[in-house]
Amino acid sequence: MEDKILMEAEEIKEEAAQEPTEVEVIGVRFREGGKVYWFDPEGVEYQSGTCAIVDTARGVEFGYVVNANTVVPVRDLVLPLRRAIRVATPDDVLRHNENVAREKEALEICAEKIRKHNLGMKLIDAEYTFDNSKLLFYFTADGRVDFRALLKDLASVFHTRIDLRQIGIRDEAKMLGGIGVCGRPFCCSTFLSDFVQVSIKMAKEQNLSLNSSKISGACGRLMCCLRYEYDTYAEEIKRTPPVGAKIETADGPGTIIETYPLTASVKAIINDKNGPLTKVYSRDEVKVLYAPPEDDDEANEPKKRKKPVEQTQK
């Protein structure tokens, strides 16, 4: 019995040793600013910037190759990978363009049906799968919507599977696009493939105004760009004495009243014999005598809003 168990263990080890540690993949994106998905090229060469027909969980899709054939560690992937069917042909591109034109027509029809059924939905976008096996409609709403009658109505018009999906307002901004307060197109609709976690603490530590109208994007949520420089600020703040710290300087003891983490300096008020003296010092030039306890910023943050529940009806 023990010999049998040992043999089975050896077989398992041999099988594990034979499994590849790296896999050849291509990266495909389905819309501008969308997430990049990995597919098995099955030995076919795909050039970055070309189009491809791939097999996805919702059917055959037309996508854009953003990462040509490359080898990545298996640990970075979720296996098994779906396959890339072929490099897109001119006929495939023509069919994709026809689908895009049909999506605009479908959007108008669905909007009319929503008004007819008097539903509290805001229609955002429509999308056909490449093989026309499914038509997806994206919408936003304040709560759950009973769209069963609408679903039947749409199915009778388009004669294909209909998928109605409720999305959040950040997804709405990503799909529709627009111009941010910085004067540039939305980050989420151009190059951010995933939404990053942003908190009010990030604005606070960067000494930004905590006025919600100044640090919120068009979607009404905190701007994604608050995250970009946060790690640098957080690292420099750790190395900088906080406001209220008692320090020893070349001019005598003082108290820090302002900090400038990115320039590695602090402003302190010194009790000079001629009266209070305000001066800026490099943080390396001062010696901290006492540092006040850190505030519990997380406790002071507002509670996170619950993400809208996605409704899907097939």
C-alpha atoms as one frame of an Amber mdcrd trajectory, in Angstrom:
protein
   0.000   0.000   0.000   2.798   2.390   0.944   4.651   1.560  -2.287   1.536
   2.422  -4.310   1.158   5.781  -2.562   4.826   6.599  -3.181   4.474   5.700
  -6.858   1.428   7.941  -7.237   3.286  10.799  -5.534   6.230  10.352  -7.925
   3.860  10.395 -10.921   2.283  13.640  -9.707   5.736  15.208  -9.334   6.708
  14.104 -12.851   3.494  15.538 -14.340   4.063  18.834 -12.512   7.637  18.972
 -13.797   6.408  18.427 -17.367   3.866  21.268 -17.221   5.127  24.423 -19.000
   6.143  27.355 -16.844   5.722  29.853 -19.688   3.065  30.288 -22.362   2.987
  32.221 -25.636   0.113  34.709 -25.727  -1.192  37.792 -27.519  -2.967  40.744
 -25.882  -6.269  41.850 -27.399  -8.420  44.867 -26.585 -12.029  45.214 -27.743
 -12.536  48.950 -27.360 -10.317  51.990 -26.866  -9.207  52.245 -23.257 -10.620
  48.795 -22.532  -8.989  45.981 -20.624  -6.381  43.829 -22.385  -7.229  40.115
 -22.522  -4.763  37.298 -23.222  -5.379  34.680 -25.910  -3.556  31.614 -27.188
  -2.253  32.394 -30.723  -1.841  28.660 -31.462   1.457  29.256 -33.238   0.198
  32.040 -35.525   2.132  35.329 -35.631   0.064  38.444 -34.760   1.486  41.935
 -35.217   0.683  44.744 -32.796  -1.834  47.142 -34.354  -3.566  44.508 -36.458
  -7.025  43.045 -35.865  -7.937  39.522 -34.824 -10.954  37.267 -34.497 -10.966
  35.584 -31.078 -13.111  33.181 -29.098 -14.547  34.731 -25.900 -16.956  33.735
 -23.170 -19.769  35.563 -24.954 -18.991  34.340 -28.477 -16.745  35.152 -31.403
 -15.401  38.718 -31.166 -13.460  41.221 -33.260 -10.554  42.785 -31.374  -7.404
  44.846 -31.741  -4.006  43.293 -31.053  -2.086  45.533 -28.639   0.528  42.968
 -27.577   2.128  40.854 -30.293   3.221  37.267 -29.613   5.077  37.187 -26.330
   5.960  34.603 -23.698   4.702  35.182 -20.150   4.920  33.074 -16.943   1.984
  30.749 -16.352   1.590  32.164 -12.821   0.524  35.518 -14.345  -2.342  33.975
 -16.326  -5.709  32.417 -15.634  -5.738  29.103 -17.479  -7.046  27.686 -19.704
  -6.641  30.472 -22.255  -9.200  31.015 -24.979  -7.844  30.885 -28.509  -7.281
  33.463 -31.186  -9.097  32.109 -34.249  -7.358  34.060 -37.021  -5.916  37.344
 -38.174  -8.855  39.510 -39.301  -9.430  39.527 -43.052 -10.755  42.487 -45.092
 -14.167  40.792 -45.030 -13.981  40.569 -41.229 -13.180  44.277 -40.984 -16.099
  45.073 -43.303 -18.459  42.977 -41.195 -17.227  44.672 -38.007 -17.899  48.101
 -39.521 -21.384  46.962 -40.519 -22.007  45.805 -36.945 -20.923  49.225 -35.619
 -23.429  50.900 -37.947 -26.154  48.476 -36.830 -25.347  49.233 -33.189 -26.268
  52.893 -33.693 -29.597  51.867 -35.190 -30.196  49.387 -32.349 -29.468  52.119
 -29.819 -32.187  54.349 -31.278 -34.720  51.514 -31.348 -33.986  50.499 -27.758
 -34.253  54.107 -26.552 -37.687  54.344 -28.168 -38.782  51.071 -26.529 -37.604
  52.327 -23.116 -39.750  55.443 -23.519 -42.665  53.274 -24.611 -42.404  51.112
 -21.470 -41.779  54.196 -19.294 -38.731  52.696 -17.585 -36.325  54.668 -15.397
 -33.263  53.687 -17.426 -30.581  55.752 -19.124 -29.337  53.909 -22.190 -25.568
  54.218 -22.651 -24.397  51.958 -25.454 -25.229  48.984 -27.658 -22.852  46.285
 -28.833 -23.158  43.346 -31.210 -20.921  40.311 -30.928 -18.984  39.723 -34.146
 -21.085  36.705 -35.155 -24.329  38.575 -34.294 -25.303  35.838 -31.832 -25.919
  38.393 -29.097 -26.839  42.074 -28.781 -25.844  43.828 -25.547 -27.362  47.044
 -24.203 -25.669  48.967 -21.368 -27.688  51.272 -19.131 -27.612  53.119 -15.836
 -30.440  53.418 -13.315 -30.936  54.552  -9.726 -32.067  51.098  -8.637 -33.183
  47.769 -10.004 -35.356  47.848 -13.099 -37.968  45.304 -14.151 -37.167  45.112
 -17.851 -38.773  41.767 -18.667 -41.414  43.303 -20.963 -38.726  45.399 -22.658
 -36.594  42.294 -23.164 -39.397  40.461 -24.959 -40.098  43.513 -27.102 -36.444
  43.831 -28.139 -36.127  40.100 -28.884 -39.104  40.287 -31.244 -37.447  43.163
 -33.128 -33.836  41.948 -33.411 -34.396  38.164 -33.432 -31.231  37.431 -31.465
 -30.192  36.972 -27.826 -30.579  40.222 -25.888 -28.408  41.084 -22.890 -29.338
  44.122 -20.762 -26.571  45.169 -18.373 -26.762  47.786 -15.657 -23.454  49.610
 -15.158 -22.144  52.229 -12.711 -21.508  55.903 -13.433 -17.735  55.385 -13.715
 -18.347  52.789 -16.433 -20.693  55.267 -18.094 -17.950  57.909 -18.221 -15.518
  55.319 -19.603 -17.889  54.328 -22.407 -19.070  57.807 -23.386 -15.750  59.621
 -22.924 -15.371  63.375 -22.583 -13.007  66.155 -21.524 -11.832  66.415 -17.909
 -11.183  69.577 -15.886  -7.519  69.306 -16.976  -8.567  69.863 -20.585  -7.589
  66.361 -21.685  -9.783  63.344 -22.604 -10.866  61.158 -19.688  -8.079  58.852
 -18.499 -10.571  55.996 -18.112 -11.669  56.191 -21.753  -8.181  56.504 -23.227
  -5.505  54.501 -21.394  -6.765  53.239 -18.007  -7.799  49.625 -18.559  -9.052
  49.186 -14.980 -10.420  51.578 -12.395  -7.989  52.258  -9.571  -8.992  52.623
  -5.936  -9.029  56.290  -4.928  -9.685  57.731  -1.455 -10.029  61.183   0.103
  -6.822  60.437   2.024  -4.877  60.719  -1.240  -6.117  64.265  -1.805  -5.403
  65.184   1.807  -1.816  63.953   1.739  -1.146  65.866  -1.490  -2.383  69.082
   0.172  -5.224  69.415  -2.323  -8.498  71.149  -1.636 -10.984  68.773  -0.042
 -13.830  70.519  -1.853 -15.605  67.649  -3.611 -16.320  69.772  -6.688 -12.572
  70.294  -7.215 -11.370  66.735  -6.733 -14.259  64.880  -8.390 -14.420  63.923
 -12.039 -17.316  64.238 -14.466 -18.644  60.924 -13.136 -19.065  62.430  -9.665
 -16.450  60.156  -8.111 -12.953  61.115  -6.944 -10.647  61.707  -9.906  -8.507
  58.719 -10.908  -5.453  60.986 -11.293  -5.313  61.474  -7.506  -3.627  58.080
  -7.521  -0.841  58.908  -9.960   1.503  60.781  -7.603   0.176  59.422  -4.340
   2.851  56.751  -3.860   5.593  59.365  -4.227   3.855  61.700  -1.765   3.285
  58.859   0.709   6.967  57.890   0.613   8.178  61.480   1.038   5.664  62.164
   3.834   7.085  59.219   5.785  10.517  60.846   5.609   9.267  64.344   6.516
   8.527  65.457  10.124   4.808  66.227  10.517   3.145  69.546  11.305   3.258
  70.208  15.031   6.569  68.410  15.569   9.060  70.020  17.951  12.463  70.350
  16.310  15.961  71.585  16.976  17.451  73.865  14.307  20.624  75.892  13.838
  18.588  78.892  15.035  17.250  77.137  18.116  14.176  75.068  19.007  11.000
  75.487  16.986   7.713  73.987  15.839   6.866  72.870  12.291   3.879  74.736
  10.877   4.035  73.561   7.212   5.632  70.692   5.310   6.757  70.400   1.681
   7.394  66.676   1.120   8.374  66.895  -2.560  11.078  69.502  -1.856  12.152
  67.702   1.342  11.693  70.845   3.422   9.635  72.191   6.331   8.579  75.607
   7.553   9.065  76.183  11.267   8.425  78.978  13.731  11.423  79.683  15.973
  11.215  81.392  19.354  13.958  83.938  18.741  14.988  86.469  21.383  13.705
  89.226  19.109  10.360  87.500  18.641   8.913  84.612  16.615  10.916  83.802
  13.480   9.489  81.853  10.528  11.985  80.045   8.344  12.165  77.156   5.859
  14.638  74.332   6.550  15.678  71.187   4.762  14.297  68.210   6.657  17.844
  66.851   6.876  18.974  70.001   8.719  16.601  69.612  11.668  16.455  67.179
  14.559  13.022  66.001  15.707  12.529  66.297  19.470   8.857  65.355  19.550
   6.401  64.191  16.860   2.630  64.252  17.475   0.701  60.994  16.924  -0.603
  60.426  13.399  -4.287  61.037  12.661  -6.408  58.031  11.844  -7.224  59.188
   8.326  -9.056  55.987   7.447 -11.497  56.513  10.306 -12.258  60.020   9.050
 -12.940  58.931   5.490 -16.539  58.801   4.323 -18.053  55.365   3.965 -17.630
  53.885   0.516 -20.724  53.814  -1.618 -21.980  50.439  -2.605 -21.337  49.529
  -6.215 -24.573  49.239  -8.230 -25.698  45.661  -8.669 -25.214  44.548 -12.240
 -28.392  43.177 -13.793 -28.026  40.671 -16.565 -30.871  39.015 -18.387 -30.272
  36.581 -21.204
